[in-house]
Amino acid sequence: MKTPKGPLFAVYIMNMTTYNRMWKCLHLGENDANSLGLRNKKSTELVDKVWQYNPKLVEDGSSSCSQLSQCVAHRSTDGLGLEKFNLNASQLNAVADCVSSMDDHSSSIKLLWGPPGTGKTKTISTILWAMLMKGRKTLACAPTNTAVLEVAARIVKLVGKSADGSLCFLNDIILFGNRNNMKMDDDSDLSLVFLDSRAERLLPCFVPNSGWRHCLCSLIDLIENRVTMYQLYSEGKTLRQYLKDKYNKHSRKLCGCIEILYNDHPRNAETGRSFQCMLEVRELIDIIHALINDDKDDGHDIWSDELLEIKIEDNGDPLLWPEQLACIRITSCKKLKFRLARSLCVQELSYLRTNLELPNCYNTRAVQQYLLPRAKCILCTVSSSFRLYNVPMGNICRLLEKPQDTNSLELLIVDEAAQLKECETLIPLQLPGIRQAVLIGDEYQLPAFVKSNISESASFGRSVFQRLSSLGFSKHLLNVQYRMHPEISNFPVATFYDGKVSDGPNVSHKDYTKRFLSGKLFGPYSFINVEGGHETIEKHGRKNTIEVAAVVRMVQRLFKEAVSKGSKVSVGVVSPYNAQVRAIQEKLGKSYIMYDGFSVNVKSVDGFQGAEEDIIIISTVRSNGAGAVGFLTNLQRTNVALTRAKHCLWIVGNGTTLSSNNSVWQKMIKNARDQGLFFDVNDDKDLSNAVAKAVIELDDAENSVKMESLHISRPRFQTRLKYQKYHP
């Protein structure tokens, strides 16, 4: 191998798919419009409402996007049964307003402001459920797979438990995306609606020569012309044996198709009778199967040639078929039962052959293209929604200006909208047919990640939600939080939400207070002061080994308590610095996987966005005499860190360093002191010992390096002095 003569350099390679999609959508109204699909008038109006929004016009009354009155909005939800979801007043008003906007033919945008723990996912899933009940087509997006899967799991659960089976079906819901990135398990409930899995299940029904139509025709021919077919294909068998073998084979294949189609094929008003017919056919097949396979002596009557060759007349009304089936059930004469079941079965099979025609497909991709336009509720990431530009969602009907287009998407719902770049939101916002948009988010949590300083200064990471909110666009505030113990929610609610969010009855109940460890440091909320921590800068960022020791010891004690009591506990360890996260992960290792009831997740603040745990331990890392706290001053990152815990939030840090800077942390420490929730690590002997040991080990390591370089041996009294610092 030749040595390169010139200098070497490395290039950071990243996935450009999302950025390419954003770029194309930014130019959708120009050269790329034809290649990506029709850019409809309603979508253009929606985009204009965002980027040409003028609060002065709203004040003058010439344009308004404020919420409808609560009584008007609620009238549009009559009969939907929203009361069973136990929504609070703010959630119900938000849902009702979004649902009622669908009855307005003009474009509109709704902002739902959801602080932590206020039930954003519950609100979104209720809107989706209401849209399914009303038969309106909805696209629900989010920035990440995690957020999409959370919404999908909730709506699948709602529909699965729905008593209104005739109006709301899992068949009408589709979740799509990268199977590996979504970590999709074929055994999970979400696989029922995952596009790839559904297409794989349906493909055998869509394949010509062996699929749905072939199974129908084969069974019809066998039931109608059994003797004739026996004479042609007897293969040396008796009539009885031939009939049993062929019927069992064809009916088994058809029943397999019926089961798949009934659970996976999209439904609409036109196909409703076909799905009812499938259930009736399945029962008729079982009735005939029992008669044909009955080997008792008195079963020979049904094999008479006269009975088998009776011509079946299609003289039945489909509306009367359920009554006819009821009569067959109670008929005791086997000969009559067989004749009636045979006749009704052929009629219903013929109905299905005529009214439920499936396309001929040879691969799952073709099946997916068939399913997407027929789904009423589609879930995917914002970036993945670009795929829908290549799906015919009723473009021809829009071109002909037909008002009723069942294939057109109508409503766009974007979860975690405050985490999306403005240009990224354009991807689903401009999809043909979209005329209403609901953006759910919280601009006081983390925004979109932008690595480039130049892009950051140009507000590239700003979201549509933040833009409209800053201009005074009206928002529905979800004002009851159901996650945090009141002692935990006190400071963030007062600091970030002006005290407008109240505690739900569940977190206010005395049973919500849980003691996982003994000692005054380990109540629902506490700041644990670790003075003299050692802040260092490494390859992956800043870390503090003394705080690592304190955090690891707390996790060890929590694990021991959980195992001894047989309780289930979820712990989250949060730090704003990746080096600290890595250091804690290395110390903890994988020793806590052995007990199913105990889980510990160690992540950065960004990694915990949208998550929650029973206990959250925060390691702030910063410990210096200058009072420098770096990006701990970021209000959004601080808000996320402080609002992940359900029952206990323990913050580990250097109180002096954090108080020396005029930041939110100074206010937080003052608040903890005022409430008597500021503690010193020495207040807990076990924790103090762990910290003292870490100090000794750290000093030993550092001093050893220095002394070895100078050929000096360490004084014996040094260890004792360091220990006494934490045990005065």
N, C-alpha and C positions, 0 to 999 in steps of 0.2 A: 504494500500500500504506500503510495507516494504521499510525502508530507506536503500539505497545502502551502503554497508560497505566500498567499495573502492572509489577512486577518480573518479569524472565525467569529461569527456572531450567531445568536439564537433568535428565533422569531416565535412569539407566543401565538399559537394557533387557536382560534375559537370558532364555535359553530355560528355561521352567518345566516342560518335559515330564517330566524325571526326577523333579523334586520333586513334581509332581502324582501320578506313579506311586507314589512312596514314601508319600505321604499316603493314597492309596487302599488300599495294602497294609497300612498301619498300622491301618486300620479294616476290614480284610477280614473279621474275625470279627463285624462288626456289620452296619450297613445295606447295605454294598456287596457282601456275600458273594454274594447272588443274581445281581447283575449281572456279577460277574467270574468266576463259576464256583463249583463245590462246594469247600468248604474241608474237606479230608479229614482223617481222624484221624491218619494218619502224619505229615502236614505239621505238624499241631498239636503232636505229640509232639516233632518236631525243633526247633520254635521254643522249646518249653518247656525242652529240654535246654540251649539257649543262655542264655535269660534267667532260668532258675531253677536254673542249675548251682550246686551247692554242693560244694566240695571236701571238706567234712567227711563228707558222705554217701559219697563215694568211699573215704575212709580207713576208714570204719566197715564198708565192704563191702556196704552196702545198695543202692548204685548204682555202676556202674563204666563208665567209658568209656576205660579204658586199652587199649593195643594188645594184640592176641593174641600168643601166643608165636610165635617165628619158624617153628618146625617145623610148627605147626598152620596158620599162614597160608600157608606154601609148599605144603602139600598141596592147597590149593584151586586152585593155579595149575598143577598137574600136567597135562601135555598141551597147554598153551597155547604152549609153545615160547618162553618169555621169555628163555631163555639166548642167543638170537640177537641180543638188543638190547645185550649187553655192559654190563648194569647193574652198578654196584658194590653192595656188601653193603647199604648204607643205602638206596639206591634200590630194590633188589629187595625188601627187607623192607617198605618203604612200599607198593610196588605190591601185594605179596602180601596185606598186611593190608587194603588197600582192596578188593581183589577178593574176599577171603574174607568181608568184611562183607556182601556181597550175598546170601550164603547164610543170613544171619541175618534172621529175619522182624521183629525189633525195629528201631527207629530208632537210628541212630548218627551221630556226627560224628567225622571224623578231621582232625587238623591236621598238615600237612607243612611243616616249617620249612626254607625254602630260602635260605640265604645266597647272595650274588652268585656266579655262575659254577658253581653246584653241580648244574646240570642239571634245573631245575624243569620246563622245557618238555618235555624228554625223558621225565621221569617221568610227567607228565600224559598225554602222547601214548601212552605205553605202557599206562597204565590205560585210556584210551579204546580202544586196540586190543584189549586183553583183554576189555573189555565187548562190543565188536563180535563177537569170537570166541564169547563166551558167549550172544550174542543178547539182551543186556540194554540197555534204553533209557537213554541218558545225555544230560544237558544240561551243556555246558561253557561257562562264562561268564568274563568278565574285565571290568575297569573301562573299558578303552579298546579302540578298534578295532585299534590296533597290537598289543596283547597277544593279542587274539582271532585276528588274522590269523597271528600267529607260531605259535600252537597249531594252527590249521587247516592251515597249510603243512606242519607236522611230521606230523600224522596222515595227511594226503593222501599224503605221501611214503612213509610206512610201509605204508599199504594198497596203494599203487601197486606197491610192491616185494614185497608179500606173496606167498609161494608157496602160501598156503592160499586159493586163489581161490574155492573152493566155499563158504567160510564168511565171507569178509570182502570187501566190495565198496564202491567209492566211491558206488554208488547209495544206500547206507544212511546217507551223511553229508550233512548240510545246514548250510551257513553262510548266515546271513541278517543283514541290516542295511542301512544307507543306502549305496547304490552309490557316490555321490559322496564321502561321508566315508571310505569304505573304499578309494577310488581303485581300484575294481575294473576290471581290464583283461580284456576278453573273450578275449585270447590267453593269459592266465596259467593256471597249473595250478589255481588256486583257483576259476576260473570253472566248472570241472567240477562243483563242489559248491555254488556260490553259488545261492541259491534263485531269485533273479530270472532269472538266466541259464538255469537248468534249466527253469523254468516256460516261458520263451520258446521253448526248444527242444521241449518236450513239447506245447505248445499245438496245433500242427498235427495231432498224433495224437489229441487229445481233441475236436476240432471235429466235430460230426455232419455227415453227408453227404459228408465228404471225408477223414475221419480213419482211425484204425486199423480200426474195424469195416467201414467202407465199402471199404477196400483189400482186406481179407480176403475179404469177400463177392464183390467184383468178380472177383478172381482165381479163387476157387472156382468161380464160375459159368462163367468162361471155360474153365477146364480140364475141368470136368465136361460142359459142354454146348456145345462149340465149334461143331459143325455147326449146331445149332439157332440159336445166337446169330448165326452167319454168315448164315443164311437170313433172319433178322429185321433185321440191321444190316449187311449186306454193303457198302453204299455203292458198289456197282459194282466192288469189288475181287475178286480171286481168293481162294479159300479160304486158300491158302498166304500170300498177302500180308496178308490180314485177320488171320489168326492171329498172324503175326509182329508186326504193328503193335500189336495189342491186348495181346498177351502182354508185349511189351517195355515198353509204357506202364504196365500194371497192376503188373507185377513190379518195375519201377523204383520206383514209389511205395511199394509194400509193403516193399521192401528199405530204403528211406529210413526208414520207420516202425520197422522192426526194429532198425536201427542206433541210433536215438534211444532207443527203449524199453530196449534191451539195456544201454545205457550210463547211462541216467538214471532209469528206473523203479525204485522201491524193491523190495527182494526180501524174501521170507520163505519159510518151509518149504513153504507152499501153492503158491507161484508158482515154486518151483525147477524143476519139470518144464517149465513154460512157457518159461523162459529157455533151457533145453537144446533145447527144441523149436524156438525161434527160430533157433538155429545150424544145426539140421538142415534147416529149411525154406530157409534162405539157401543152403545147399549144393545142395539139390534144385532150387531155382529156377535156379541157375547151370548145373546139369546139363541141365535142360529147355531153357534158353536156348541152350546150345551146340548141342543137337540141332535145335531149331526154326530156328535161324539158319545151319545148315549147308547151303551151296549146292552141295555135291558131288553128283554124279549118283547115287551110291548112297544118298542120303538120302531118297528118295521113299517108302520103305516106311512111315515113321512117319506119312505123311499119308493112309493108307487110311481110308476112311469106317468100315470095320468096327472098326479099332483106336480111332478117335476116339470112337466111340459106345458102346464097352464100358462098362457100368455099373460104377461103383466101389463095392465092398462094404466097409463098415467092419468088417473082421474082424481087425484087428490089435491086438495088445497094445502099449501105449506103451512098456513095458519092453523090447520086442523091436525097436522101431524103429531103434535104433542098429545092431543086427546087420543088419537089412534094408538100411539105408543102405550098410553096408559091402559087402554083396553087389552093390548097384547100382553102386558105384564100379568093381568089377572086371568087370562084365558088358560083353562086347565087342559083342554083337549090339545094334545101334541100336534095332531094333524092340522087343526085349525090354526094353532099358534104358529106353526111353521109356515103355512100359506100366507098368513097376514104379515108375519115378520119379513118373509121373503119379498113380498110385494112392496111393503113400505121401505125396506132397505134399498131396493133397486131405485125407487123413486127419489129417495134422498141422495143416493150416490149420483144419480143423473143430474140432480139439482147442483150438487157440488162441482161436477164436471163442467157444467155450463157457467156457473156464477163465480167460481173461485179459480180463475186461470192464473197460472204462475208462468213467469218467463223461463226460457231455456237458458240455463247458466252452466258454465263448465268450470268456473273457479270462484273462489270466495270474493274476489274483488268485484265481480259482476253482481253478486248477491248484495254486497254492501251498497253499490250504486242504486240498487233497487230499493233498499231499506231506508236510506237516509231521507229521500224526499217524502216518505210516507210516515215518518216519525213525528209525533206531536211535541216531544220534549227531547232536545239534543243537548248533551253535556260534553264539554271539551275545554282545553286550555284556550286562552285568547289567541295564541299563535296558531294552534291547530285549526281554529275556525276558518283559516284561509282555505283549507281544503274544500269548504262548502261552496266556494266560488265556482268550482268545477262540477257541482251537483245541480242538475236541473230542478230548481225549486219553483217551478211554475212561471218561468220567464216568458213562455209563449202567451200565457194568459195575460200577463202584464202588458206585453206588446200589443195585444188586441184590446187592452183596457177593459178586461172583464172584471167586474167587481168581486165576484166570488171565486177565490182561488185557494183551494184547500191545501195546496202544496207550498204556499208562500210562508216563510217565517214572518212573524209579526212582532214579537216581543223579544228584546235582548235584555238579559239580566247579567250583570258583571259583579261578581263577588270580589272582595279585596281590591276594589277599583282604585283606591288611593295608592296602591303599589304599582300601578301601571303607568308607563310613559304615555303621554298624550298620543303620539303617533302610533303606539301599539294598540290603543283603544280603537283606532280607525279601522283595524282589520275586521272586527265583527260589526262595527257600527255602520259600515257601508254595504253590508250584505244586502242583496236584492230582497225587498219586501219589509225589512225592518222599519217600523214607524214609531215604535215606543221603546224607550230604553230606561232601565232601572239600574242605577249605579249604587252599590253598597260598599261602604268603606269608612275609614277613619283617618283623616289627615294627621292626627296626632300619634299615629303609629308609623312604622318604617315605610319610607317611600321606595320607589324603584331604585335598584342599585345602579350607580353610574361610576365607573372606574376612572374615566378621563376627567381631569380637572377642567379642561377646556369645555367639555360637554356639560359638566356640572355647573360651571359659571354661566352657561347659556340656557340654564333651566331645562336641560334635556330630560331630566328625571321627573319633572313636574307632571302631575296626573290631571286628567280632565276633572276629576272630583275636586282636587285642590284648586284648580283654576276657577271653577264655578263657585266653589265655597268662598274663595277670597273676594269674589265679585258680589257676594251677598245673595247668591241663589238660595231659594228656600230649601230646607232640609227637614226630613222626618227624623227626629232624634229618638232612638230607642233608649229609654231613660230608666230602665231597671236592670241591674246586673245580678246574675245568678251564680257567679263563679267564686268570688273572693269573700273570705270572712270580713266582716265590717272593719276590723282593725287593720286589715291589709288594704281595703279599698279606700280608707279614709284619706290618705295623703294623695294618691293619684287622682281621685275624683275631685278633690278640692283644688289641686294644682292644674290639672289639664282640662277639666270639664266644668269648671266654675261651680261645682257642687250640684250640677243639674241631674246627676245620675243617683238614684236611690238604691238601697240594698233590697234584694228580693226576700220574700218570706222564708225561703229555704236557708239562705246564709245567715239570716237574723235569728233563726231558731237556735235554742241552746244546744241542741244535739249536733250542730255544725262545728262547735268548738271541740277539737280533738287534741289530745296530748300524746305525741309520739315519743317524746323523751322527757324525763324528769328534769327539774331545774328551771329557775326563772328565766334563763336565756332562751328557752325553747317553747315559748308560747306562740300564739298565732302570728305575732309580728315582733321582730327585734332587730336591733343593729348591734352586732358583736364587734367591739373595737379591738383591733390587733395593732398595737403600737410597735414601732421598731421593725415592721415588715421589711422584707428585702426585695425591692423592685429592680429588676434587671431587664436589659434588652437583648433578645436573642434573634436567631435567624427568622423565626416565625412571629416575632413581636415581643411584647412585654409579658413578664410573668413575675409571680411573687411566691417563692417556695414556702414561706411561712404560712401564707393563707392556704396554700395547697395542703399543708399538713392539717390545718384546722378543718378544712372542708372534708378531707378524707376521713378524719377521725369521726366527724358527725355522721357521715354515711355508714361507717363501720358500726357505730352504735345503733343507728336506725335499722340496719340489717339484723343485728343481734336481737333487737326488740321484736321485730316483725316475725322472725323465726320462732322465738320463744313463746310469743302470744298467738302464732298462727294467723296473723292478720295480713291483709293485703295493703301494700303501700307503694305509691309511685313517687319517685324523687327526681327532681330536675336540678342539675347544677349548671348555673349560667355565669358566663363571664364575657365581658366585651372584647377580650383579647384572645386570639387564637392560640398563642403560645401557652397561656394559662389553661385553656381547654385541653390542649395536648398533654400538658404536665399532669393534670388531674386524671385524665383518661389513663395515662401510663401507670399512675400510682394505684388506681382502682383495679385495673386489669379486667379480667372476665370472671372473677371469682363470685360475682353476685348473680350469675345466670342460673345457678343450681337450684334456686328457690323460685318457684313460679309466682308466688305472691309478692315478690319484691322486684321492682324495676328501677334502674337508675339511668338517666339520660344526661350526658354531659355535652353541652353545645354552646355555641356563641349566642349572643342576644338575637342576631339575625336568624339563627337556626330555630329559635323558639317562637318566632312570629306565628301566631295562630294556635299555639299549643297550650296545654295546661297540665299541671301535675298536682298531686296532693300537697307536696312540700317542694318549695323552691329555695335553693341556697345560692346566693349571689356572691361571687368573689370579685370585688372591685379592682383589685391588683395595685392601684396607684398608692405609693407610699414614699414620699419625699419631703424634704424640708422646704422646697420652693412652693408647695401647694399646687403643683401642676397636675391637672386631671385629664388633659387631652380631650378625646372625643366623648368622655363621660358627660361633658356639658351638653351633648346632643339630647334635646328634650324627647324626641321621638324614640330614640333607643332606650332612654331611661324609662319612659312610659311602658314600653314593651317588657322590659326586665321586671318592673315592679308589679305587673298585672298578670303573671302566669300562674300564680299559686292559688290553690283552692282553700286549704286549711292553715298552712303555715308558710311564712316568708321570713327567712333568716338571712340578713345581709352581713357579710364579713368584709371589713375594711379598716383603713386607718382614719379614724375620726378627725384627727388634727389636719391631715392632708386634705381631706374632702371638705372640711369646713373653712379652709384658708382661701378657697376660691369662691368668688361671687357667682355661684351656679345653683342649679336645682338641688344638687347634693348638699349644699350648705343648708338650704331650707329643709331638706329631708331629715338631716341630722338634728336640726333644731326641733323639728316636729317630734322626733323620737325622744329627745331629751324632755320635752314638755309633757309627754305622755308617760314618762318613766319607763320607756322601752329601749333606752340606750344602756348597754351593758359592756363591761370590760371582760376580755377573755379570761382574766384571772378569777372572775366570779365563778367559774366552773373548773374545779381542780383537774378533772380528766382532760379537758380541752387545753388547759394551761400546760399540763405535762407534755401533751403532744406538740404544742408550739415550742416549748423549751427544748425538747429533743430535736426539733427541726432546726432551731437556732444553733444548737451545739454542732449538729452534723454539718450545717452550712459553713459555720466558722471553721470547723475542722478541715473541711475540703479546701476552703479559700486559703487558710493559713498554711496548710500543707504545701500548696502550690508555691506560695511566696517563700516559705522557709527552705523548701527543696532547692529553689533557684539561688538562695543565699547561703545554703548549707548551714541552716540554723535549726536547732531542735526547739519544739514548742514547750513553753513553761507549763508545769503541771497544774498550777493554780488557775489557768485560763478557763478551763471547763467549769470549775466551781463558780467563778465570777459570772459567766454567762447564764448559768442555771439560776443563780440568785436574782437575776434581773426579772425573771418571771415568777420567783418565789421569795419575795422580800421578807 
